[in-house]
Amino acid sequence: MKNNDNSFFSRPWVMRGTSLVLALFMFFYVNGSFLRQTTRQGNQSALMSDKSQTIKVPLQVSIDSKRYVVTGYPQYVKIKLTGPSALVTTTVNTQNFKVYADLSDLGTGQHRVKLKVSGLNSELTSSIDPETITVNIQSKKTITVPVSVQLSSKTVADGYEVGTAKSSMANVQVSGARSEVAKVAKVVAFVNVPHTATATFTRQVTLQAVDKNGQTLNVVVTPDTLSVTVPITSTKSSSSSDNGSTSGSSSSSSGSSDTETSSATSSRQSSASSQTETRSSSIQSASSSASN
């Protein structure tokens, strides 16, 4: 039996094509693995590289707020964070740390304290600007003050008038540093009265503690808002009532005058009748005497 030397895979061009395909496959596989490894290493390098970023954060004060009041410190401070890039970015976005001034062991008076930070990852370093601040600690005082309602205007549309405004609470509490509380002259509830108002209205207003010069003081008012009712009444109805009363009085006077006139007339008629009867009696008596 004769061997088949002319089979498909024994042909030279088939062998060359197969070898070429295998060579290309190995080339792309090796180069793809290298590119993936290079990209992974590049990403890891980017994540592990250091980064610095400065942000503004609120400053917290640690003190017994029931006994003391602190003034003079800034509301915000700047903090510079340095560390792995990904960690810095995450911390800046979440801000799951705090910058604070610990005043718990300090008494009244002026103090210079160093700011602290807590809640940062140990791989991060930080620097605060400013590093230290000056604070003034004072004893807290609370007093009770009556509410004074002030209206922007007492003039409204023609035919209407503004009555006496009334607040939902007569007294409120004012708390703060002893020196500030001592300056409180009154607590004001300012109400804007529209010129076109024609009916009673109620407004929710914010209270302000002011000194004798009308300057707002740095104290806490509790509650800080309340409602004020401003009565608006019509002057037309009262005018109509007055006119009605005047008309009634005039009618009554007129009626009385008519009655008096009628009585006088009747009296005169009765007098005249009496005089006529008297004259008739005299004539009759004279006639009788003549006959005799």
Sequence and secondary structure as in RCSB ss.txt:
>XXXX:A:sequence
MKNNDNSFFSRPWVMRGTSLVLALFMFFYVNGSFLRQTTRQGNQSALMSDKSQTIKVPLQVSIDSKRYVVTGYPQ
YVKIKLTGPSALVTTTVNTQNFKVYADLSDLGTGQHRVKLKVSGLNSELTSSIDPETITVNIQSKKTITVPVSVQ
LSSKTVADGYEVGTAKSSMANVQVSGARSEVAKVAKVVAFVNVPHTATATFTRQVTLQAVDKNGQTLNVVVTPDT
LSVTVPITSTKSSSSSDNGSTSGSSSSSSGSSDTETSSATSSRQSSASSQTETRSSSIQSASSSASN
>XXXX:A:secstr
    TT STTSHHHHHHHHHHHHHHHHHHHHHHHHHHHHHHHHHHHHHSEEEEEEEEEEEEES TTTEEEES  S
EEEEEEEEEHHHHHHHHHH   EEEEE TT  SEEEEEE EEES  TT EEEEESSEEEEEEEEEEEEEEEEEEE
ES S  STTEEE   EES SEEEEEEEHHHHTT  EEEEEE   TT  S EEEEEEEEEE TTS B S EEESSE
EEEEE EEESHHHHHHHHHHHHHHHHHHHHHHHHHHHHHHHHHHHHHHHHHHHHHHHHHHHHHHHH 
